[in-house]
Amino acid sequence: MVKEADVDISQDAEDTQTAGWILVNPRILIGLIGVVACYGWLFLMLGTSVFFPLADPEGLISGGAHLAFVGGVCAALAAVWWLSDALVAHRMTHFVIAAACAVAGTAALWVLRGQPGLLWAPSLVAGCGFGFLSPLYGEYVCLFFHGSLRVYVNGIFAAAALACVWLLFISEALLFAFAALFPLVALGCYLIVMHLFDLRERSRASRAQSDQRHRIVWRSYLATATSGMAAGYAVGCILSTQTVHDWPYIIIEVMVSATCLLLLYDSLKTHRVTESVTMRWFLPGSAIVVFPLVFVPEPLVVIFALLLLCGSFFPTTCSLSAVCKHIVICDLSAVRAFSFGRLMSFLGIALGMVLAFAGFTAGSVAFFGPLVTPGSVVVFMLLVIFSASFVMTEDNYPDEKRFKRVESDGGGRSPSPRARPSASWTRP
């Protein structure tokens, strides 16, 4: 017997697909606002020093706080992946853990702003909050936007980037208060939609079923980790040389927003930015962009770092939409599959930030000497070249055509997704 909650969710999803990508259903729009706030929170935590107002001149304390946030995200995503069955069965407990970590971490960042040496601890807790919350929103996107995943993923990134632009127009005294609204809005919106759609009662694949249907190959995770490493390296270079109110941040915000809007336009009109195309161009391109960092003076580092950051949005959004599509096609446990895919991305971000902080922070250069900067660049380029030798050989993410080809060749068992009112895929 079909549950009433399932009927409501399917009807809402059908209304969304009928209306195109512009939403008219206010209940679904609440969740979309929450997703945008969640990723806006991530952009602010990773790409700015707004949550760390007393960053030290040498960059060691601020860099450590940013790395602690990424470490917290990785730990939480790993926990969600490992405990997926229990967390799906106790959704309210999952949400309460995310809310407790996010609120406690953000509040402690404000309370401890006069003790910069302790900022890493609340940053770690805040990272756990994001790591627990993001798989819930990943599942929400798969449930309601499965007909146009690329459009919605790119739209979410564009809206989050535009929301962060308001930092440029707010006084320094109000920066933290503005940034703290993002996690609060993300938590509040999910609590509302969890009640509206009764997501706790939604039936899902178990851990064993999901792992059996899982078809993403290891090259896909390598590509995801490499794009994350590029983003982390770019962010680390920017954080090592800039603060929120430096004039280059105006260019950074404008360029990041323009890149996300370009991706949104492509997903709506041209459809040229695919996972395979972006990785074939992005990997060698990132090495070309990073190589001049060995020679350029410090004021110009931000320019090449910005180019690398904007380029990293192409494979990052592609991998995010691809893993969501894979969840829908193969009827996976969304919480489990999404958390593992994002874990690979944040492990790459952590590695990239470590390399950038080691090569460009004033404290690191003073301790290790001037050769640490070219060493950082060389190690990054070697890792990119290593990844490119595996990733650029073929398309990495499975899709409907590949499923049909495998089935016609007799080369495997096709997945068995649930029937859903979506025009974007058919049962293989």
HELIX and SHEET records of a PDB file:
HELIX    1   1 GLU A    4  THR A   18  1                                  15    
HELIX    2   2 PRO A   26  GLY A   47  1                                  22    
HELIX    3   3 LEU A   60  TRP A   82  1                                  23    
HELIX    4   4 SER A   84  ALA A   89  1                                   6    
HELIX    5   5 ARG A   91  VAL A  111  1                                  21    
HELIX    6   6 LEU A  112  GLY A  114  5                                   3    
HELIX    7   7 PRO A  116  LEU A  118  5                                   3    
HELIX    8   8 TRP A  120  PHE A  144  1                                  25    
HELIX    9   9 LEU A  149  CYS A  164  1                                  16    
HELIX   10  10 VAL A  165  PHE A  169  5                                   5    
HELIX   11  11 GLU A  172  LEU A  174  5                                   3    
HELIX   12  12 LEU A  175  LEU A  196  1                                  22    
HELIX   13  13 LEU A  199  GLU A  201  5                                   3    
HELIX   14  14 ARG A  207  ARG A  213  1                                   7    
HELIX   15  15 TRP A  218  THR A  241  1                                  24    
HELIX   16  16 PRO A  248  TYR A  265  1                                  18    
HELIX   17  17 ASP A  266  THR A  270  3                                   5    
HELIX   18  18 GLU A  275  VAL A  290  1                                  16    
HELIX   19  19 PHE A  291  VAL A  294  5                                   4    
HELIX   20  20 GLU A  298  LEU A  300  5                                   3    
HELIX   21  21 VAL A  301  CYS A  330  1                                  30    
HELIX   22  22 ALA A  334  PHE A  360  1                                  27    
HELIX   23  23 ALA A  362  PHE A  368  1                                   7    
HELIX   24  24 VAL A  372  VAL A  391  1                                  20    
HELIX   25  25 GLU A  400  ASP A  409  1                                  10    
END                                                                             
